[in-house]
Structures are given as structure tokens and as C-alpha cells.
């Protein structure tokens, strides 16, 4: 009988994981998992699986999500005597949560291929039945490197070399798959479990090199590579670190392909380009920034000091801007905007106003607004000034509360009555 259950680790004690890794994993999860998302974690009694379960419960608690949307699935392969013992441990550890257990019938030969096929069939049936949005696996960096080696030996393209990724649509399960631990090595995960006294066992089937090609690589080839990399530990050696950097660069190419969101701009602001950057601040690196600058053709006359300053600014500031190479880098409410425009374009104001005389569409300078309420007739429609008050708040205070970026604050149409702002059209901007 185990001493602790999963419930004992649910937010009682912080996980001893580096803050940077912890924040990156949670930030990536926040991108995908919403308040109504249903997730299913495939669990065993091994360290990566148990740690993933503890981590996800912590994530759900931090973000005030219902743990009723977490489902755990254990697959009993029925290939060895200890499978029953493993199942009992799983039943005890997850007894307070939604747990399903599937046991394989001994009607087929337990080859690696047959077991994989059975696993996928059961995962798909269970995920369809429970209308799961994301299936989570405990695959880690070590698993990813092993898979890359296996694919090279079998012949592969660059796509197959990249192997597992944090998020992808699974070609067999036809579901979105998340791998939160993909940047942590297997030894890092076991160390975290030991430090936090998270119970786990080692898989005995992984001790036989004849079982699979993966086991042969894991037991016979990789230990030699660890030694050749001039380090005796698995948690810190140039072999693993080199692969990690390669994966980061390959994954970064995927991010760069989809991270620029082109924002419609007005010709009246004299902006050459205007983009919202669809990437998380915590994931931004010097290498990423260089790639961004090169893709926008604004990399000239920039040194390493510039790169360090801009990267640090974008990652650590919540509201403000930096201007260099005729380009603005704005940070606003965790969003990054890159705008090439004349200096101080953001401070430009428009001295235009009209009086509303009827219910219909009215044109104020370059924009058209639909006035639909009788109380708005005979009021003044104009653009705001710095000294305006919005419900007893300054213009900047109001815009911060409404998550309106600093470069748009002079271009929000407002309705004035007796020299007071009575309405804002905050969803309409002059870009």
C-alpha cells in the first residue's frame, strides 16, 4: 500500500523544478488548455507519468480549473506478473480522481507492434467516449532523442528526425496530443521525483536489450555516448545538450512560420509594417529575436548588446516600448507588437469632431461608426485627449484596464456630453 496518493501532492508542496522550466511548461499549457478543456493523461507507475500527473494537477489548481476535466487512463498490458501489482498501485494513487483501467486480453502474441496497436485502440476509444480535447503523454527529452536515433536507423526525413513535439495532431489517434515534459531528460524527472518524494518504480521490461530496438539503444549505445561526451552524468552532458539545442532550433522554425499576425494598418499613420507577434514572452530567446529581425530585414547595425537589451526588455516588461533601427517594439498585456513607423507616431493626435444629429452611420475623419441610441443624438463625437477622464479614470488608466495598447490610446473614438466622456468605442481603432 502506498503512503501517499495523488491528492497529497495537489498544491500542498511546490514542485522542486527550476522556475524557468516551470513557467515555460505552464505558459505552453495555458496556450492550449482552457476552462472547459477535457484532458486525458495516460498513466503508468513510472517516474515521467507520475510526475506529469502531479504537475498537471498543480497547473489546474493554479489556474482555478476543475479537476473533473482531468481523466486518467492506465493500460495493463498483461505481459508480466508485476502488471497486477502495478495496477493496484495505480488504483491506490489515483483513487480520488477519474481513473479508467483497461486490461489486455491474452488473445494475441505480445509483440512490440501488437502492444502498440492495442494501446492506440484503447486510447482512441476512451478519448472518443469522454470527448477528450487533449491527450497527454509523459514523453521526455530522452525519449525524443531515442526516437530520433531509431528513425535515422530506419531511414527518415527531417520531419521524422524531429520526432515528438510539445503539441501535435496525432496521425493515428486523430486527437491533439500534448507532451509537457518534452524538454526535460529522464534523469532530470527522476531527480525531481526523488527531491519531492513522489513515488515511482522503474519499468523492468526496459532492462532487457532484446525486447526492442529502443531498449538496445538505451542500454548498450547511449551509455557509451554519455561517456564520450566527457561527462559521466545523464542530466548534464554535451550529447543531450546538443540534441536539446537542435530540437529548439527546429521547433523555433515552426514557430517563426506562424508567429507574425499582420494587423490591418491605416495609410495615415505612415507605418511600413505592423505585426503582432504570436509567441510567448517566456519562450523568447536571443536566437529567436535574431531570426525575427532577419525575417523583417531590420538586422543591420545591430550588435550582441542590442540583442541582449531587446530580448530582456520584451521578456520582463509588461507595458512600454523600445525604439531602434526605425522600429518600435511594444509590449502590452503580455503581447508583443513590432511596428516600423516614424518616431513618436504613437503620440500623434487627431483634432477632428462632429455632432451626432440622427441615428445612422456617421463618419469621423477616416472611420465610420453606427450610432443606435437616441440618447447619443446631439452629442459630440471626437478623438480623446491626454487630459480626458473616463469614468473618473485618466485616459491611460482606462486604457490599461481595457487592455488597449499604448500606441492606440489617441485613436479611440469617444462621445462627449457637457465636456464629459459618456461613451468610448474601444473596439474601433485608427491603426
N, C-alpha and C positions, 0 to 999 in steps of 0.2 A: 504493500500500500504506500503510495507516495505521500510525502509530508505536506506538499503544497499543491494547490490547484491553480489553474489559470487566473481565477478570480483574485487570488492572493497577490498577483503581480499587476492588477489593473489599477495603475495610478498610485499605488501605495509607496513605491520607491522609484526614483528616476533611474532610467536605464543608463549604465555606465558606458555611454557611447560619446565619441567626440562631438562637441556642439555643432561643428560644421557639417559632419555627416548626418547627424540627427536632423538638422534644419533642412538640409538638401532633400533627404528622404521624405520628410513631412511636406515640404513645398511641392515636390513632384506628385505626391499623393493627393494634395489639395487640388491640383490641376484636373484630376480625373474623378475623384470620389466626392459626390455631392450629398446633400442631406437625405435624399431619397434613394441613393445608390445601394444596390444589394451586391454584396461581395461574398465569394466563397473561397476559403483557404484549404488547400489540400494538405493534410497534416499527417505526419508520422511522429515517431518518438526521437527523431534525430535533431541535432542542435539547430540547424538552419530553420527547420519547420517550427519548432517550439519558440525560438526567438522571434520569428516572423509573427506568430500569433500574439505574443506579448507586446510587440511593437505596434501592431495594428489596433489592439485594444487601447493602448496608450494614445494613439492617434485619434481614435473615435472619442475618447474621453476629452482630450484637449480641445477638439472641435465641436463638442457637445452633440455628437451624433448618436443615434440609437444603436446599441449593440444587438438589437433584434434584427438588424440588417446584415449581421455577420453570420455566415454559415460555415461550419467546419465539416470536412469530408475526409474520412480515413478509409484507405483501401487495404484490406487484408489479402495479401497475395496467396496465402496458404501454401507456402513453399518450404517452410521450416517450422520446427517445434515452437520456437520463440515467438512466432506470429500471434499466437493466442495470448501470450504474456504481454506483448506489445499492445495488443488491442485492449487489454484490461487497463494498462497504464493510461492509454488514450481516453478510455471511458471515465476513469477517475479524474484525470487532469482537466477535461473539458465538460465535466458533468453539469455545470451551471449554464451551459450555452447550447446553441442549436448545433447538435452533432449528429451526423449520419455516418453509419459504418456499412461498408459493402465488402462481402467476403466472396472470394473467387471459388467457383466450383472446380473440383479436380477432374474436369472432363477434357482438358487439353494438356499437351505437354508444356511445362512451364519454361519455354524458351524465352529469351530476351524480347524477341519480336512479338510472341503471343501475349506476354505480360503487358507490354506497352500498348498493344491493341486493346486488351481488356480494360486497362486504366482509362484510356481515352473514351471508350464506350460508356463507362460508368460516370466519368466526369461530365460528359456531354448530357447524358440522361438526367443526372441530378441537377445540373445547372439549368437545363431547359424546364425541368419540373418546378424549380423555385424561382424562375425568371431572373436569373443572376445577371448583373451588368458586367462584373469583372471577376475573373478567376485569378487568384494569387498563388504563385509558386515561390518556394524558398530558394530558387536557383541563385547561386552566388558567383563571384568573380572567378573562383577556382573552377566551378562547373563550366563557366563560359570558355575559359582557356582550354579545358579538356575537350569541349565540343569543337572548338576551332581546330585543334590538332586532329581530331577524328575526321572532320570534314576534309582537311587537307589530305589525309591518307586515302580517303575515298574519292578524291577529286572534288574541287569546289571552286566557285566564283567568289568574288569579293563579298557578295551578299551573304553567302553561306559561311564565309570566314567570320563575318561579324556575329553570326550565330544569335544567341539570345540577346534581347534588348529589354529595357525597362518596361516599355509599353509596345504591344503589337497585337494585331489581329491574328489569332491562331488559325493556321490553314486547315487543321483537322477539326478543332472544337468549334470553329466559326464564332468565337467569342473574343472579347477583348481580354488580353492577359496582362497582368502587372507582375513585375519581379522587383520588389523594393530593395532586395539585398544584393543586386547585381554588381555593385561596386565594392562590396566587402568580400575579402577572401574567407575561405572556410575556416582557417585558423583564427582569423580575427573574430569570427562569430562564436567559435567555441570559447575563446578567451573572454568575450563579453558574457557568455552564459556562466562561466566559472566565477567571474567577478560579482555577478548578480545572483548567484546561487539558483540559476534556472536549471531545472533537472532535464537531462537528456541521456540518451545512450548512443553508442556507436553501432552502425549497421554491420552485423557480422558478415553479410554477403559481400561487403566491399573489401574483405580481407583475402578473397580468392582471385588471383590474377587470371584464372582460367574461365571465370564467369562471363567476362565481357572484355571488349577492347578497351573500354573506359577504365576498368579495373587494372588491366595490364599497364596502361599508361600511368595511372595513378600510383601504382605500387612499384613498377620497375623503371620507368623512364623519368618521371618528374622528380623523384628524389635526386637523381644524378644531375638534372638541370639546376636544381636548387644549389647543389654543391658547386657546380661550375660557375654559378653566378656570384661566387665568392662570399656567400652568406649561408649560414647553417640553419637559419630560421625560415619558416614558411610565411611569416607575417611581414617580413621586410627583406626582400631580395630584388635585385635588378631584373630578374626574369619576370616576376609578377608585375613589378612596377612598369616595365617596358610594355607589357601587354595592356596594362591599365591605360597607359598614355595613348597607345594605338587605338584602343576602343573609344577613348574620349575624343580623339581627333575624327574618327569615322562617324561617331554619333553626332559630333558637332556639325559635320557636313549636312546631316539630315536636318538638324535644327535650322541651319542657315538657309536651307532651301525654302523653308516655310515661315520664317520668323518676321519678315517685313510685311506689315499691313499698310497698304497705300491709303492714305487719308485724302479724300477729295479736298482740293485746295482752291481758293479763290485767286484769280489773277491780280486782284487788287492788293494782295499782300506782298507781291514780288518774291515769292518763295520759289526756289529752284526745285526742291523736293521736300516731301513731308511724310515721314513714316512713323508708325507706332511699332515698337519692337516687341514681338510676341515671344519673349523669353523671360525666365525668372531671374530676378536680380542676383539671387544667391548662386546661380549657375554661371554667371558671367565671369570670364577669365580674361587675362591679357591676350591670350591666343585668339579667343572669340572676338574681342574688340578689334584686333588687327584684321581679322577676316572681314568684319563688318566694314571697317574703314576702307579696305581694299576694294570690296564689292561696290562701295559707293563712290570710289575714285576720289577719296579725300585723305589719302595716306601720305601725301607729300609733306616734307619738312617736319615730320613727327619723330621724336626720339623716344627711348625707353622711359624716360622720366615722364613725358606726356602721357604715355600709355598707362603707367602706374597710377598717375593722378586721376585720370578719367575713369579707369576701372574702379578705383577706390571710391570716387565720388558717386558713381552710378550704383554701387553696391550698398553704400552706407547712408546716403541722403534720402530723405522721404519727399521733400519739397524744395526744389531750387533748380538752378541751371548752370551749365558751364559752356563757354563760347570759345572755340578755337578753330582755325582753318575755315573761317567764314561759316561755321556750322554750329548750331545750338544743340546741346544735349540736355533735354529737360527730364527731370524726374518728378512725377506727380502721382501720388497714391499708388506707389509700387509699379507704376507704368513708366516705360522709357520712351521718349519721343526724340527723333532725330530730324532736325529741320535746318535746311540750308536757306538762309534768308539774310537780308541786311541787318546789321547790328541795331538793337533796340526796336526792331519791328514790333515786338510784343507790347511796347508802351504806346504805340500809336492809338489815337482815339478818333472817333468819328463824330463830328458835330452835325448830326442830322436829326430832325424830329418832324413828326406830323401829328395832326389832331384827328382822332377817330370820329367820323361823322355818321357811320352806319355799320350794320353787321354784314361783313363780307370780307373779302381778301383785301389787305392793304399792303402797299409796297413801301418799305423803309429802306432807302438807299438801294442796296443790291439784293435784299431779301424780301420774301413775301410771307405775310402772316395772316392766319384766318381768325378773325375776331367773331366770337359766337355769343357773347354775353351782353345783354342790354346795359348793364352797369358800367361797361367799358366805353360806351359811347361818350364823346366829348372829353375823353381823357387824352393825355399826351403820350405818344409812343416815341421812344428815343433810345439812344445807347447810353450806358452808365458812365458815371464819373467816379474818380477815386474817393470822393467825399460822400458818395451816396450811402444811405442806410437801407438795409434790407431786413425788415422785422427786427429792428433795434441792433442789428449786427452791421459791422462795416462790410464794404464790398468784399474785401479779402476774406474775412471771417465766414461770410455767407458762402463764398465760392469753395473754401476749404471744406465746409460741412457738406456741400453738394458735390464734392469731388470734381470740381471744374478746374482744369489745368490753368496755370498762371498765364499762359500765352493767349487764353481765350476770354479772360475776365473783362476786357474792354469791349467785347463784341457780343454781349448777351442782351438782346432787346428787352427793355423794361417799359412798364406802363406807369405813368406818373399822375397823381391826383393831388392838387393843392401842395405841390412841391414835395410830395412823399411818394416813395415807390410802393405801389399796391400789388404789382404782379411782375414776375420775371418769366421770360420764355427761355428757360435754361437749356432746353433741348435743341435750340436753334442757334447756330453759330455762323459768323463770318470767319471762314478759315483763313 
